[in-house]
Amino acid sequence: MELEDVTAPVCCAPLSTSDLGEAEAVELAGVFKALADPIRLRLLNMIASAEDGEACVCDLTVPFDLTAPTISHHLKVLRQAGLIDGERRGTWVYYRVIPERLTRLSGLFALPALATA
């Protein structure tokens, strides 16, 4: 199943405070499916924590005992989920996270403030 490209930033309320519509649930499920793989989680972490905010694909292949096409596939899944973007510079592609998407995901798990009496 090919994931839909969802790079347009969309704001959403935390899961604990609003009804989640079907379209948004389907879109978010695709993002979580992309994140449900340990290799992709590690790749996203490596890109997000890169010194200049971006990581060359040449550096992303080193820590894994995987072929370059396999790493490329995982990066493609992260791109299609709207979590990263890439730019070709000569032979290499440099990847960076899309901060709005990560902020959106983190906001989903915000708990409502408890009222104090």
GUTOR-33518 format. One record per atom (N, C-alpha, C, O): atom name; x negated, y negated, z negated. Coordinates in steps of 0.2 Angstrom, whole numbers, plus 2048, in hexadecimal, padded with zeros to 3 digits. Layout:
BEGIN
site atom = CA	x = X	y = Y	z = Z
...
***
This chain:
BEGIN
site atom = N	x = 7FC	y = 806	z = 800
site atom = CA	x = 800	y = 800	z = 800
site atom = C	x = 7FC	y = 7FA	z = 800
site atom = O	x = 7F7	y = 7F9	z = 7FC
site atom = N	x = 7FD	y = 7F5	z = 805
site atom = CA	x = 7F9	y = 7EF	z = 805
site atom = C	x = 7FC	y = 7EA	z = 801
site atom = O	x = 802	y = 7E9	z = 801
site atom = N	x = 7F8	y = 7E7	z = 7FD
site atom = CA	x = 7FA	y = 7E1	z = 7F8
site atom = C	x = 7FC	y = 7DB	z = 7FC
site atom = O	x = 7F8	y = 7D9	z = 801
site atom = N	x = 801	y = 7D7	z = 7FA
site atom = CA	x = 803	y = 7D1	z = 7FD
site atom = C	x = 7FD	y = 7CC	z = 7FB
site atom = O	x = 7FB	y = 7CC	z = 7F5
site atom = N	x = 7FC	y = 7C7	z = 800
site atom = CA	x = 7F7	y = 7C2	z = 7FE
site atom = C	x = 7FB	y = 7BD	z = 7FA
site atom = O	x = 800	y = 7BA	z = 7FD
site atom = N	x = 7F9	y = 7BC	z = 7F4
site atom = CA	x = 7FD	y = 7B7	z = 7EF
site atom = C	x = 7F9	y = 7B2	z = 7ED
site atom = O	x = 7F9	y = 7B0	z = 7E7
site atom = N	x = 7F5	y = 7AE	z = 7F1
site atom = CA	x = 7F0	y = 7A9	z = 7EF
site atom = C	x = 7F4	y = 7A3	z = 7ED
site atom = O	x = 7F0	y = 79E	z = 7EA
site atom = N	x = 7FA	y = 7A2	z = 7EF
site atom = CA	x = 7FD	y = 79B	z = 7ED
site atom = C	x = 7FE	y = 79B	z = 7E6
site atom = O	x = 801	y = 7A0	z = 7E3
site atom = N	x = 7FC	y = 796	z = 7E3
site atom = CA	x = 7FD	y = 795	z = 7DB
site atom = C	x = 804	y = 795	z = 7DA
site atom = O	x = 807	y = 790	z = 7DC
site atom = N	x = 807	y = 799	z = 7D5
site atom = CA	x = 80E	y = 799	z = 7D3
site atom = C	x = 80E	y = 799	z = 7CC
site atom = O	x = 80A	y = 79C	z = 7C9
site atom = N	x = 812	y = 794	z = 7C9
site atom = CA	x = 812	y = 794	z = 7C2
site atom = C	x = 817	y = 798	z = 7BF
site atom = O	x = 81C	y = 799	z = 7C2
site atom = N	x = 816	y = 79B	z = 7BA
site atom = CA	x = 81B	y = 7A0	z = 7B7
site atom = C	x = 81B	y = 79F	z = 7AF
site atom = O	x = 816	y = 79E	z = 7AC
site atom = N	x = 821	y = 7A1	z = 7AC
site atom = CA	x = 821	y = 7A0	z = 7A5
site atom = C	x = 81E	y = 7A7	z = 7A2
site atom = O	x = 81E	y = 7AC	z = 7A5
site atom = N	x = 81D	y = 7A7	z = 79C
site atom = CA	x = 81A	y = 7AD	z = 798
site atom = C	x = 820	y = 7B2	z = 798
site atom = O	x = 826	y = 7B1	z = 799
site atom = N	x = 81D	y = 7B8	z = 798
site atom = CA	x = 822	y = 7BE	z = 799
site atom = C	x = 827	y = 7BE	z = 793
site atom = O	x = 82C	y = 7C1	z = 793
site atom = N	x = 825	y = 7BB	z = 78D
site atom = CA	x = 829	y = 7BB	z = 787
site atom = C	x = 82E	y = 7B6	z = 787
site atom = O	x = 832	y = 7B6	z = 782
site atom = N	x = 82F	y = 7B1	z = 78C
site atom = CA	x = 833	y = 7AC	z = 78B
site atom = C	x = 838	y = 7AB	z = 791
site atom = O	x = 83C	y = 7A7	z = 791
site atom = N	x = 837	y = 7AF	z = 796
site atom = CA	x = 83C	y = 7AE	z = 79C
site atom = C	x = 83D	y = 7B5	z = 79F
site atom = O	x = 83A	y = 7BA	z = 79E
site atom = N	x = 843	y = 7B5	z = 7A3
site atom = CA	x = 844	y = 7BA	z = 7A7
site atom = C	x = 840	y = 7BB	z = 7AD
site atom = O	x = 83E	y = 7B6	z = 7B1
site atom = N	x = 83D	y = 7C1	z = 7AF
site atom = CA	x = 838	y = 7C2	z = 7B4
site atom = C	x = 83C	y = 7C4	z = 7BA
site atom = O	x = 840	y = 7C9	z = 7BA
site atom = N	x = 83C	y = 7C0	z = 7BF
site atom = CA	x = 840	y = 7C2	z = 7C5
site atom = C	x = 83D	y = 7C7	z = 7C9
site atom = O	x = 837	y = 7C9	z = 7C8
site atom = N	x = 841	y = 7CB	z = 7CD
site atom = CA	x = 83E	y = 7D1	z = 7D1
site atom = C	x = 838	y = 7CF	z = 7D5
site atom = O	x = 833	y = 7D3	z = 7D5
site atom = N	x = 838	y = 7C9	z = 7D9
site atom = CA	x = 833	y = 7C8	z = 7DE
site atom = C	x = 82D	y = 7C6	z = 7DA
site atom = O	x = 827	y = 7C9	z = 7DC
site atom = N	x = 82D	y = 7C3	z = 7D4
site atom = CA	x = 827	y = 7C1	z = 7D0
site atom = C	x = 825	y = 7C8	z = 7CD
site atom = O	x = 81E	y = 7C9	z = 7CC
site atom = N	x = 829	y = 7CC	z = 7CB
site atom = CA	x = 827	y = 7D2	z = 7C8
site atom = C	x = 823	y = 7D7	z = 7CD
site atom = O	x = 81E	y = 7DA	z = 7CB
site atom = N	x = 825	y = 7D7	z = 7D3
site atom = CA	x = 822	y = 7DB	z = 7D8
site atom = C	x = 81B	y = 7D8	z = 7DA
site atom = O	x = 816	y = 7DB	z = 7DA
site atom = N	x = 81B	y = 7D1	z = 7DA
site atom = CA	x = 814	y = 7CE	z = 7DB
site atom = C	x = 80F	y = 7CF	z = 7D6
site atom = O	x = 80A	y = 7D0	z = 7D7
site atom = N	x = 812	y = 7CE	z = 7D0
site atom = CA	x = 80D	y = 7CF	z = 7CA
site atom = C	x = 80B	y = 7D7	z = 7C9
site atom = O	x = 805	y = 7D8	z = 7C7
site atom = N	x = 810	y = 7DB	z = 7CB
site atom = CA	x = 80E	y = 7E2	z = 7CB
site atom = C	x = 808	y = 7E4	z = 7CF
site atom = O	x = 804	y = 7E7	z = 7CE
site atom = N	x = 808	y = 7E0	z = 7D5
site atom = CA	x = 803	y = 7E1	z = 7DA
site atom = C	x = 7FC	y = 7DF	z = 7D7
site atom = O	x = 7F7	y = 7E2	z = 7D8
site atom = N	x = 7FC	y = 7D9	z = 7D4
site atom = CA	x = 7F6	y = 7D6	z = 7D1
site atom = C	x = 7F4	y = 7DB	z = 7CB
site atom = O	x = 7EE	y = 7DC	z = 7CB
site atom = N	x = 7F8	y = 7DD	z = 7C7
site atom = CA	x = 7F6	y = 7E2	z = 7C2
site atom = C	x = 7F3	y = 7E8	z = 7C5
site atom = O	x = 7EF	y = 7EB	z = 7C2
site atom = N	x = 7F6	y = 7EB	z = 7CA
site atom = CA	x = 7F4	y = 7F1	z = 7CD
site atom = C	x = 7ED	y = 7F0	z = 7D0
site atom = O	x = 7E8	y = 7F4	z = 7CF
site atom = N	x = 7EB	y = 7EA	z = 7D3
site atom = CA	x = 7E5	y = 7E8	z = 7D5
site atom = C	x = 7E0	y = 7E8	z = 7CF
site atom = O	x = 7DA	y = 7EA	z = 7D0
site atom = N	x = 7E2	y = 7E6	z = 7C9
site atom = CA	x = 7DE	y = 7E6	z = 7C3
site atom = C	x = 7DD	y = 7EC	z = 7BF
site atom = O	x = 7D9	y = 7ED	z = 7BB
site atom = N	x = 7E1	y = 7F1	z = 7C1
site atom = CA	x = 7E2	y = 7F7	z = 7BE
site atom = C	x = 7DC	y = 7FC	z = 7C0
site atom = O	x = 7DD	y = 802	z = 7BE
site atom = N	x = 7D7	y = 7FA	z = 7C3
site atom = CA	x = 7D1	y = 7FE	z = 7C5
site atom = C	x = 7CB	y = 7FB	z = 7C1
site atom = O	x = 7CA	y = 7F5	z = 7C1
site atom = N	x = 7C7	y = 800	z = 7BE
site atom = CA	x = 7C1	y = 7FD	z = 7BA
site atom = C	x = 7BC	y = 7FA	z = 7BE
site atom = O	x = 7B9	y = 7F5	z = 7BC
site atom = N	x = 7BB	y = 7FC	z = 7C5
site atom = CA	x = 7B6	y = 7F9	z = 7C9
site atom = C	x = 7B8	y = 7F2	z = 7CB
site atom = O	x = 7B4	y = 7ED	z = 7CA
site atom = N	x = 7BF	y = 7F1	z = 7CC
site atom = CA	x = 7C1	y = 7EA	z = 7CE
site atom = C	x = 7C1	y = 7E6	z = 7C8
site atom = O	x = 7C0	y = 7E0	z = 7C8
site atom = N	x = 7C3	y = 7E8	z = 7C2
site atom = CA	x = 7C2	y = 7E4	z = 7BC
site atom = C	x = 7BB	y = 7E2	z = 7BB
site atom = O	x = 7BA	y = 7DC	z = 7B9
site atom = N	x = 7B6	y = 7E7	z = 7BC
site atom = CA	x = 7AF	y = 7E5	z = 7BB
site atom = C	x = 7AD	y = 7E0	z = 7C0
site atom = O	x = 7A9	y = 7DB	z = 7BF
site atom = N	x = 7AF	y = 7E1	z = 7C7
site atom = CA	x = 7AE	y = 7DC	z = 7CC
site atom = C	x = 7B0	y = 7D5	z = 7CA
site atom = O	x = 7AD	y = 7D0	z = 7CB
site atom = N	x = 7B7	y = 7D5	z = 7C8
site atom = CA	x = 7BA	y = 7CE	z = 7C6
site atom = C	x = 7B6	y = 7CB	z = 7C1
site atom = O	x = 7B5	y = 7C5	z = 7C1
site atom = N	x = 7B4	y = 7CF	z = 7BC
site atom = CA	x = 7B0	y = 7CC	z = 7B6
site atom = C	x = 7A9	y = 7CA	z = 7B9
site atom = O	x = 7A7	y = 7C4	z = 7B6
site atom = N	x = 7A6	y = 7CD	z = 7BD
site atom = CA	x = 79F	y = 7CB	z = 7C0
site atom = C	x = 7A0	y = 7C4	z = 7C4
site atom = O	x = 79C	y = 7C0	z = 7C3
site atom = N	x = 7A5	y = 7C4	z = 7C7
site atom = CA	x = 7A6	y = 7BE	z = 7CB
site atom = C	x = 7A8	y = 7B8	z = 7C7
site atom = O	x = 7A5	y = 7B2	z = 7C7
site atom = N	x = 7AD	y = 7B9	z = 7C2
site atom = CA	x = 7AF	y = 7B4	z = 7BD
site atom = C	x = 7A9	y = 7B1	z = 7B9
site atom = O	x = 7A9	y = 7AB	z = 7B7
site atom = N	x = 7A4	y = 7B6	z = 7B7
site atom = CA	x = 79F	y = 7B4	z = 7B3
site atom = C	x = 799	y = 7B2	z = 7B7
site atom = O	x = 793	y = 7B1	z = 7B3
site atom = N	x = 799	y = 7B2	z = 7BD
site atom = CA	x = 793	y = 7B0	z = 7C1
site atom = C	x = 791	y = 7A9	z = 7BF
site atom = O	x = 795	y = 7A4	z = 7BE
site atom = N	x = 78A	y = 7A8	z = 7BF
site atom = CA	x = 787	y = 7A1	z = 7BD
site atom = C	x = 78A	y = 79B	z = 7C1
site atom = O	x = 78C	y = 796	z = 7BD
site atom = N	x = 78B	y = 79B	z = 7C7
site atom = CA	x = 78D	y = 796	z = 7CB
site atom = C	x = 794	y = 796	z = 7CD
site atom = O	x = 797	y = 792	z = 7D1
site atom = N	x = 798	y = 79B	z = 7C9
site atom = CA	x = 79F	y = 79B	z = 7CB
site atom = C	x = 7A0	y = 79F	z = 7D1
site atom = O	x = 7A6	y = 7A0	z = 7D3
site atom = N	x = 79B	y = 7A2	z = 7D4
site atom = CA	x = 79C	y = 7A7	z = 7DA
site atom = C	x = 797	y = 7AC	z = 7DA
site atom = O	x = 791	y = 7AB	z = 7D7
site atom = N	x = 798	y = 7B2	z = 7DD
site atom = CA	x = 794	y = 7B7	z = 7DD
site atom = C	x = 793	y = 7BA	z = 7E4
site atom = O	x = 798	y = 7BA	z = 7E8
site atom = N	x = 78D	y = 7BB	z = 7E6
site atom = CA	x = 78C	y = 7BE	z = 7ED
site atom = C	x = 78D	y = 7C5	z = 7ED
site atom = O	x = 78C	y = 7C9	z = 7E8
site atom = N	x = 790	y = 7C7	z = 7F2
site atom = CA	x = 792	y = 7CF	z = 7F3
site atom = C	x = 78C	y = 7D3	z = 7F2
site atom = O	x = 78C	y = 7D8	z = 7F0
site atom = N	x = 786	y = 7D0	z = 7F4
site atom = CA	x = 780	y = 7D4	z = 7F3
site atom = C	x = 77E	y = 7D5	z = 7EC
site atom = O	x = 77B	y = 7DA	z = 7EB
site atom = N	x = 780	y = 7D1	z = 7E7
site atom = CA	x = 77F	y = 7D2	z = 7E0
site atom = C	x = 785	y = 7D6	z = 7DD
site atom = O	x = 783	y = 7DA	z = 7D8
site atom = N	x = 78A	y = 7D7	z = 7E0
site atom = CA	x = 790	y = 7DB	z = 7DE
site atom = C	x = 78F	y = 7E2	z = 7DF
site atom = O	x = 793	y = 7E6	z = 7DB
site atom = N	x = 78B	y = 7E4	z = 7E4
site atom = CA	x = 78B	y = 7EB	z = 7E5
site atom = C	x = 785	y = 7EF	z = 7E1
site atom = O	x = 786	y = 7F5	z = 7E0
site atom = N	x = 781	y = 7EB	z = 7DE
site atom = CA	x = 77B	y = 7EE	z = 7DA
site atom = C	x = 77D	y = 7F2	z = 7D4
site atom = O	x = 77B	y = 7F7	z = 7D3
site atom = N	x = 782	y = 7EF	z = 7D0
site atom = CA	x = 783	y = 7F3	z = 7CA
site atom = C	x = 787	y = 7FA	z = 7CB
site atom = O	x = 788	y = 7FD	z = 7C6
site atom = N	x = 78A	y = 7FB	z = 7D1
site atom = CA	x = 78E	y = 801	z = 7D2
site atom = C	x = 78B	y = 806	z = 7D6
site atom = O	x = 787	y = 804	z = 7DA
site atom = N	x = 78D	y = 80C	z = 7D5
site atom = CA	x = 78A	y = 812	z = 7D9
site atom = C	x = 78F	y = 813	z = 7DE
site atom = O	x = 792	y = 819	z = 7DF
site atom = N	x = 791	y = 80E	z = 7E2
site atom = CA	x = 796	y = 80E	z = 7E7
site atom = C	x = 793	y = 80C	z = 7EE
site atom = O	x = 78E	y = 808	z = 7EE
site atom = N	x = 796	y = 80E	z = 7F3
site atom = CA	x = 794	y = 80B	z = 7FA
site atom = C	x = 796	y = 804	z = 7FB
site atom = O	x = 79B	y = 802	z = 7F8
site atom = N	x = 793	y = 800	z = 7FF
site atom = CA	x = 795	y = 7F9	z = 801
site atom = C	x = 79C	y = 7F9	z = 803
site atom = O	x = 7A0	y = 7F4	z = 801
site atom = N	x = 79F	y = 7FE	z = 808
site atom = CA	x = 7A6	y = 7FD	z = 80A
site atom = C	x = 7AA	y = 7FE	z = 804
site atom = O	x = 7B0	y = 7FB	z = 804
site atom = N	x = 7A9	y = 802	z = 7FF
site atom = CA	x = 7AD	y = 803	z = 7F9
site atom = C	x = 7AE	y = 7FD	z = 7F5
site atom = O	x = 7B3	y = 7FB	z = 7F3
site atom = N	x = 7A8	y = 7FA	z = 7F4
site atom = CA	x = 7A8	y = 7F3	z = 7F1
site atom = C	x = 7AC	y = 7EE	z = 7F5
site atom = O	x = 7B0	y = 7EA	z = 7F2
site atom = N	x = 7AB	y = 7EE	z = 7FB
site atom = CA	x = 7AF	y = 7E9	z = 7FF
site atom = C	x = 7B7	y = 7EB	z = 7FF
site atom = O	x = 7BB	y = 7E6	z = 7FF
site atom = N	x = 7B9	y = 7F1	z = 7FE
site atom = CA	x = 7C0	y = 7F3	z = 7FE
site atom = C	x = 7C2	y = 7F0	z = 7F7
site atom = O	x = 7C8	y = 7ED	z = 7F7
site atom = N	x = 7BF	y = 7F1	z = 7F2
site atom = CA	x = 7C1	y = 7EE	z = 7EB
site atom = C	x = 7C1	y = 7E7	z = 7EB
site atom = O	x = 7C6	y = 7E4	z = 7E8
site atom = N	x = 7BD	y = 7E3	z = 7EE
site atom = CA	x = 7BD	y = 7DC	z = 7EF
site atom = C	x = 7C3	y = 7DA	z = 7F3
site atom = O	x = 7C6	y = 7D5	z = 7F2
site atom = N	x = 7C4	y = 7DE	z = 7F8
site atom = CA	x = 7CA	y = 7DC	z = 7FC
site atom = C	x = 7D1	y = 7DC	z = 7F8
site atom = O	x = 7D5	y = 7D8	z = 7F9
site atom = N	x = 7D1	y = 7E1	z = 7F4
site atom = CA	x = 7D7	y = 7E2	z = 7F0
site atom = C	x = 7D8	y = 7DC	z = 7EB
site atom = O	x = 7DD	y = 7DA	z = 7EA
site atom = N	x = 7D2	y = 7DA	z = 7E8
site atom = CA	x = 7D2	y = 7D4	z = 7E4
site atom = C	x = 7D4	y = 7CE	z = 7E8
site atom = O	x = 7D8	y = 7CA	z = 7E5
site atom = N	x = 7D2	y = 7CD	z = 7EE
site atom = CA	x = 7D4	y = 7C8	z = 7F2
site atom = C	x = 7DB	y = 7C8	z = 7F4
site atom = O	x = 7DF	y = 7C3	z = 7F3
site atom = N	x = 7DE	y = 7CD	z = 7F6
site atom = CA	x = 7E5	y = 7CE	z = 7F8
site atom = C	x = 7E9	y = 7CD	z = 7F2
site atom = O	x = 7EF	y = 7CA	z = 7F3
site atom = N	x = 7E7	y = 7CE	z = 7EC
site atom = CA	x = 7EB	y = 7CD	z = 7E6
site atom = C	x = 7EA	y = 7C5	z = 7E4
site atom = O	x = 7EE	y = 7C3	z = 7DF
site atom = N	x = 7E6	y = 7C2	z = 7E7
site atom = CA	x = 7E6	y = 7BA	z = 7E6
site atom = C	x = 7E1	y = 7B9	z = 7E0
site atom = O	x = 7E2	y = 7B3	z = 7DD
site atom = N	x = 7DD	y = 7BD	z = 7DE
site atom = CA	x = 7D9	y = 7BC	z = 7D8
site atom = C	x = 7D2	y = 7B9	z = 7DA
site atom = O	x = 7CF	y = 7B5	z = 7D6
site atom = N	x = 7D0	y = 7BA	z = 7E0
site atom = CA	x = 7C9	y = 7B8	z = 7E2
site atom = C	x = 7CA	y = 7B5	z = 7E9
site atom = O	x = 7CF	y = 7B7	z = 7ED
site atom = N	x = 7C5	y = 7B1	z = 7EB
site atom = CA	x = 7C4	y = 7AF	z = 7F2
site atom = C	x = 7BD	y = 7AF	z = 7F4
site atom = O	x = 7B9	y = 7B0	z = 7EF
site atom = N	x = 7BC	y = 7B0	z = 7FA
site atom = CA	x = 7B5	y = 7B1	z = 7FC
site atom = C	x = 7B3	y = 7AC	z = 802
site atom = O	x = 7B8	y = 7AA	z = 806
site atom = N	x = 7AD	y = 7AB	z = 803
site atom = CA	x = 7AA	y = 7A6	z = 808
site atom = C	x = 7A4	y = 7AA	z = 80B
site atom = O	x = 79F	y = 7AB	z = 808
site atom = N	x = 7A4	y = 7AB	z = 812
site atom = CA	x = 79F	y = 7AD	z = 815
site atom = C	x = 799	y = 7A8	z = 816
site atom = O	x = 79B	y = 7A3	z = 819
site atom = N	x = 793	y = 7AA	z = 814
site atom = CA	x = 78D	y = 7A5	z = 816
site atom = C	x = 788	y = 7AA	z = 819
site atom = O	x = 785	y = 7AE	z = 815
site atom = N	x = 787	y = 7A9	z = 81F
site atom = CA	x = 783	y = 7AD	z = 823
site atom = C	x = 785	y = 7B5	z = 822
site atom = O	x = 78A	y = 7B6	z = 824
site atom = N	x = 780	y = 7B9	z = 820
site atom = CA	x = 782	y = 7C0	z = 81F
site atom = C	x = 786	y = 7C2	z = 819
site atom = O	x = 78A	y = 7C7	z = 81A
site atom = N	x = 786	y = 7BE	z = 814
site atom = CA	x = 789	y = 7C0	z = 80E
site atom = C	x = 790	y = 7BC	z = 80D
site atom = O	x = 791	y = 7B7	z = 810
site atom = N	x = 794	y = 7BF	z = 809
site atom = CA	x = 79A	y = 7BC	z = 806
site atom = C	x = 799	y = 7BA	z = 7FF
site atom = O	x = 797	y = 7BE	z = 7FB
site atom = N	x = 79B	y = 7B4	z = 7FD
site atom = CA	x = 79B	y = 7B2	z = 7F6
site atom = C	x = 7A2	y = 7B1	z = 7F4
site atom = O	x = 7A6	y = 7AE	z = 7F7
site atom = N	x = 7A3	y = 7B4	z = 7EE
site atom = CA	x = 7AA	y = 7B5	z = 7EB
site atom = C	x = 7AA	y = 7B1	z = 7E5
site atom = O	x = 7A5	y = 7B0	z = 7E1
site atom = N	x = 7B0	y = 7AE	z = 7E4
site atom = CA	x = 7B2	y = 7AA	z = 7DE
site atom = C	x = 7B9	y = 7AC	z = 7DB
site atom = O	x = 7BD	y = 7AD	z = 7E0
site atom = N	x = 7BA	y = 7AB	z = 7D5
site atom = CA	x = 7C1	y = 7AC	z = 7D3
site atom = C	x = 7C5	y = 7A6	z = 7D4
site atom = O	x = 7C3	y = 7A1	z = 7D5
site atom = N	x = 7CC	y = 7A7	z = 7D4
site atom = CA	x = 7D1	y = 7A2	z = 7D5
site atom = C	x = 7D3	y = 7A0	z = 7CE
site atom = O	x = 7D8	y = 7A4	z = 7CC
site atom = N	x = 7D1	y = 79B	z = 7CB
site atom = CA	x = 7D2	y = 79A	z = 7C4
site atom = C	x = 7DA	y = 799	z = 7C3
site atom = O	x = 7DC	y = 79B	z = 7BD
site atom = N	x = 7DE	y = 796	z = 7C7
site atom = CA	x = 7E5	y = 795	z = 7C6
site atom = C	x = 7E8	y = 79C	z = 7C5
site atom = O	x = 7ED	y = 79D	z = 7C1
site atom = N	x = 7E6	y = 7A1	z = 7C9
site atom = CA	x = 7E9	y = 7A8	z = 7C9
site atom = C	x = 7E7	y = 7AB	z = 7C2
site atom = O	x = 7EC	y = 7AE	z = 7BF
site atom = N	x = 7E1	y = 7AA	z = 7C0
site atom = CA	x = 7DF	y = 7AD	z = 7B9
site atom = C	x = 7E3	y = 7AA	z = 7B3
site atom = O	x = 7E5	y = 7AD	z = 7AF
site atom = N	x = 7E4	y = 7A3	z = 7B4
site atom = CA	x = 7E7	y = 79F	z = 7AF
site atom = C	x = 7EE	y = 7A2	z = 7AF
site atom = O	x = 7F1	y = 7A2	z = 7A9
site atom = N	x = 7F1	y = 7A3	z = 7B5
site atom = CA	x = 7F8	y = 7A5	z = 7B5
site atom = C	x = 7F9	y = 7AC	z = 7B2
site atom = O	x = 7FE	y = 7AC	z = 7AE
site atom = N	x = 7F5	y = 7B0	z = 7B3
site atom = CA	x = 7F5	y = 7B7	z = 7B0
site atom = C	x = 7F4	y = 7B6	z = 7A8
site atom = O	x = 7F8	y = 7BA	z = 7A5
site atom = N	x = 7F0	y = 7B2	z = 7A6
site atom = CA	x = 7EF	y = 7B2	z = 79F
site atom = C	x = 7F5	y = 7AF	z = 79B
site atom = O	x = 7F7	y = 7B0	z = 796
site atom = N	x = 7F8	y = 7AA	z = 79F
site atom = CA	x = 7FE	y = 7A7	z = 79C
site atom = C	x = 804	y = 7AB	z = 79C
site atom = O	x = 809	y = 7AA	z = 798
site atom = N	x = 804	y = 7B1	z = 79F
site atom = CA	x = 80A	y = 7B6	z = 79F
site atom = C	x = 80A	y = 7B9	z = 798
site atom = O	x = 810	y = 7BB	z = 796
site atom = N	x = 805	y = 7B9	z = 795
site atom = CA	x = 804	y = 7BD	z = 78E
site atom = C	x = 805	y = 7B8	z = 788
site atom = O	x = 803	y = 7BA	z = 783
site atom = N	x = 806	y = 7B2	z = 78A
site atom = CA	x = 807	y = 7AD	z = 784
site atom = C	x = 80D	y = 7AF	z = 780
site atom = O	x = 812	y = 7B0	z = 783
site atom = N	x = 80C	y = 7AF	z = 779
site atom = CA	x = 812	y = 7B0	z = 775
site atom = C	x = 815	y = 7A9	z = 773
site atom = O	x = 811	y = 7A4	z = 773
site atom = N	x = 81C	y = 7A9	z = 772
site atom = CA	x = 81F	y = 7A3	z = 771
site atom = C	x = 81D	y = 7A1	z = 769
site atom = O	x = 81B	y = 7A5	z = 765
site atom = N	x = 81C	y = 79A	z = 768
site atom = CA	x = 81A	y = 798	z = 762
site atom = C	x = 820	y = 79A	z = 75D
site atom = O	x = 826	y = 799	z = 75E
site atom = N	x = 81E	y = 79C	z = 757
site atom = CA	x = 822	y = 79E	z = 752
site atom = C	x = 824	y = 798	z = 74E
site atom = O	x = 820	y = 794	z = 74C
site atom = N	x = 82A	y = 797	z = 74D
site atom = CA	x = 82D	y = 791	z = 749
site atom = C	x = 82B	y = 792	z = 742
site atom = O	x = 82C	y = 798	z = 73F
site atom = N	x = 829	y = 78D	z = 73E
site atom = CA	x = 827	y = 78E	z = 737
site atom = C	x = 82C	y = 789	z = 733
site atom = O	x = 82E	y = 784	z = 735
site atom = N	x = 82F	y = 78C	z = 72E
site atom = CA	x = 834	y = 788	z = 72A
site atom = C	x = 831	y = 784	z = 725
site atom = O	x = 834	y = 780	z = 721
***
